[in-house]
């Protein structure tokens, strides 16, 4: 019996109905190492209302260039394939949650 594995592309994920927060990072970046526990806390707070992805800019330079990532960590919020917010630097989970909820509301998602 063959097991089928379904793969979803990055563009399919960001174009989906669920908003997506992407953390562009690099392994050598000290501030980037602060983000994983913050993103785990954010996911706990927001649950299934958001997807969170991490993209290594060293392994995916084309994605970093495409989304104009100039500093890392760089957070980009997508809604239905469109960038609705982007910011470089470390933010705490409560700040991120508030910002994301505000941006989604402004973009027409309640």
N, C-alpha and C positions, 0 to 999 in steps of 0.2 A: 504494500500500500504506500503510495507516494504522498508525502506531506507537502502541501503548497504553502509557500511563504509569501505573504503579501507585503510588498515594500511600497512606501509612500514617499514621494519626492518632497524636497523642501518647498518647492512652489505649490504643490498640492496642499501641504500643511498650512502654509500662510494664507492660502486662498480659501480655506475652510470657514465654516460658520463660527468656530471657536477662536477668539482672539489669541494671538501668539506673541509671547515676549521672548526675544532672542538676545542671549548674552554672548557678544563677540569677545573672545578672550585669547590669551596666549599663556602657555605653561610657565614661561619665565617672568611673567608679570605679577609682582607682589600684590597690588591691589586686587587683581583678578582672583587671587586665591581666597579673598575675603567673601566672594560672591556665593559659592555653593551653599553655605548654611543660611544665608539671607534668602536665596531662591527657594530653598526647602521650606523655610518659614512662610514665604509668600504663597507657595503652593498649598500649604496647610490652610492658610487663611482664605484663599480664593477657590480652592478645590477644582472642580471640573469646569469652572467658568473661564479658565485660561490654560493654554499649553505653554510650557517653558522649555526652550531649547538652548543648548550651548553650542557655539561654533568656534572652533579653533582657527584663528586668523592665519596661523602659520601653515596649516594643512588645507585651508580653503581661502586663499588670497583673493580669488575671483569674487567670492561672496562679499568679502570685506570691501573690495573696491566698488562693487555694484551698489552697496548701501552706504558708501561714503564714510566708512569707519576710519577716523583719523587718530583716535585715542582709545585706549582700552583700560578697563572694561568699557564696553559700549553696549548700551541696552537699546533695542529697537522694538517698538510695539507695532504689530501688524493687525489690521482688521480687514478681512476679506481681500487680502493681497496688497492693501495699501498701507504705507507707513503713516501712522497717526501720531507717533512720538518717537524721539530719539535723543539720547543723552549719554555722554561719556562720564565715567566716574562711578564711585561706589555710593549706593543709596541704601538705607536701612529698609527692612521689610515693611514697616508701617508707612514710611514715606512712599515707597514704591506702590503699595496697595492703594493709597489715597490718590496718587498721581494717575495710576492706571484706571481706577474707577472714574475719575474725573474725565480723562481723555476718552474713555469709551462712551461715557454719557454725552459728551460734546460731539462725538462721532455718530451718535444716534443709537447707542446700545444701552439699555437700562439694566 
